């Protein structure tokens, strides 16, 4: 699967979140399934890495993994844990810290 990932600012993610989801705040990752694109806030990634005690590079990988699963059509809000299980499998394979879903307790 090919996809494009833009690593950018909180301001850009806030604008995209407002434009596409009608949510007026910066978020860490957004996925756009129609175009196979995602956007990640470097500022959110840096803050979350500090909060959870790992490298910003690992946080970006966590965000990319989460975004790719959304690009593949998964939705942790409606799938009874399927995305969480898939994310956990890949997180272990990639030796990454806790996933977004695990942190949220979903």
C-alpha positions as CSV (number, residue, x, y, z in Angstrom):
1,X,0.0,0.0,0.0
2,X,1.3,3.4,-0.9
3,X,0.4,6.5,1.1
4,X,1.7,10.1,1.6
5,X,2.5,11.4,5.1
6,X,2.8,15.1,5.8
7,X,4.6,15.9,9.0
8,X,3.6,19.5,9.8
9,X,2.5,21.9,12.6
10,X,-0.4,22.1,15.1
11,X,-1.7,25.0,13.1
12,X,-2.0,23.0,9.9
13,X,-3.6,20.0,11.7
14,X,-6.1,22.3,13.4
15,X,-7.0,23.8,10.0
16,X,-7.3,20.3,8.4
17,X,-9.4,19.1,11.4
18,X,-11.7,22.1,11.1
19,X,-12.0,21.7,7.3
20,X,-12.6,18.0,7.1
21,X,-14.1,17.0,10.5
22,X,-15.6,20.3,11.7
23,X,-13.5,20.1,14.9
24,X,-11.7,23.3,15.9
25,X,-8.5,21.9,17.6
26,X,-5.2,20.5,16.6
27,X,-5.0,16.7,16.6
28,X,-2.0,14.4,16.3
29,X,-2.9,12.5,13.2
30,X,-5.5,12.7,10.4
31,X,-6.0,10.1,7.7
32,X,-7.7,10.8,4.4
33,X,-8.8,7.5,2.9
34,X,-9.9,8.9,-0.5
35,X,-6.4,10.1,-1.3
36,X,-4.3,7.7,0.8
37,X,-2.8,10.6,2.6
38,X,-2.2,11.4,6.3
39,X,-1.0,14.4,8.2
40,X,0.9,14.3,11.6
41,X,1.6,17.2,13.9
42,X,5.2,17.3,14.8
43,X,4.4,19.5,17.8
44,X,1.8,16.9,19.1
45,X,4.3,14.1,18.4
46,X,7.0,15.8,20.4
47,X,4.8,16.6,23.3
48,X,3.3,13.1,23.4
49,X,6.8,11.5,23.2
50,X,7.9,13.6,26.2
51,X,4.7,12.7,28.1
52,X,5.1,9.0,27.6
53,X,8.8,8.9,27.9
54,X,10.0,7.8,24.5
55,X,11.6,9.2,21.4
56,X,9.8,11.6,19.0
57,X,10.7,9.2,16.2
58,X,8.9,6.4,18.0
59,X,5.8,8.6,18.5
60,X,5.8,9.5,14.8
61,X,5.9,5.8,14.0
62,X,3.0,5.2,16.4
63,X,1.0,7.9,14.7
64,X,1.8,6.6,11.2
65,X,0.8,3.1,12.2
66,X,-2.5,4.4,13.6
67,X,-3.1,6.5,10.4
68,X,-2.3,3.6,8.1
69,X,-4.8,1.4,9.8
70,X,-7.4,4.1,9.3
71,X,-6.3,4.3,5.6
72,X,-7.0,0.6,5.4
73,X,-10.6,1.2,6.5
74,X,-10.4,0.4,10.2
75,X,-12.2,2.5,12.8
76,X,-11.5,1.9,16.5
77,X,-14.7,3.8,17.4
78,X,-17.0,1.2,15.7
79,X,-15.1,-2.1,15.2
80,X,-15.3,-3.8,18.6
81,X,-11.6,-3.8,19.2
82,X,-10.4,-5.1,15.8
83,X,-8.2,-2.0,15.1
84,X,-6.8,-2.1,18.6
85,X,-5.8,-5.8,18.2
86,X,-4.2,-5.1,14.8
87,X,-2.4,-2.1,16.1
88,X,-1.0,-4.1,19.1
89,X,0.2,-6.8,16.7
90,X,2.1,-4.3,14.5
91,X,3.3,-2.4,17.5
92,X,5.0,-5.5,18.9
93,X,6.5,-6.4,15.5
94,X,7.9,-2.9,15.1
95,X,9.0,-2.7,18.8
96,X,7.0,0.4,19.5
97,X,5.6,1.8,22.8
98,X,1.9,1.8,23.7
99,X,-0.5,2.7,20.9
100,X,-2.9,5.6,20.7
101,X,-5.8,3.3,21.3
102,X,-4.2,1.7,24.4
103,X,-3.4,5.1,25.9
104,X,-7.0,6.2,25.4
105,X,-8.2,3.0,27.1
106,X,-10.4,2.2,24.1
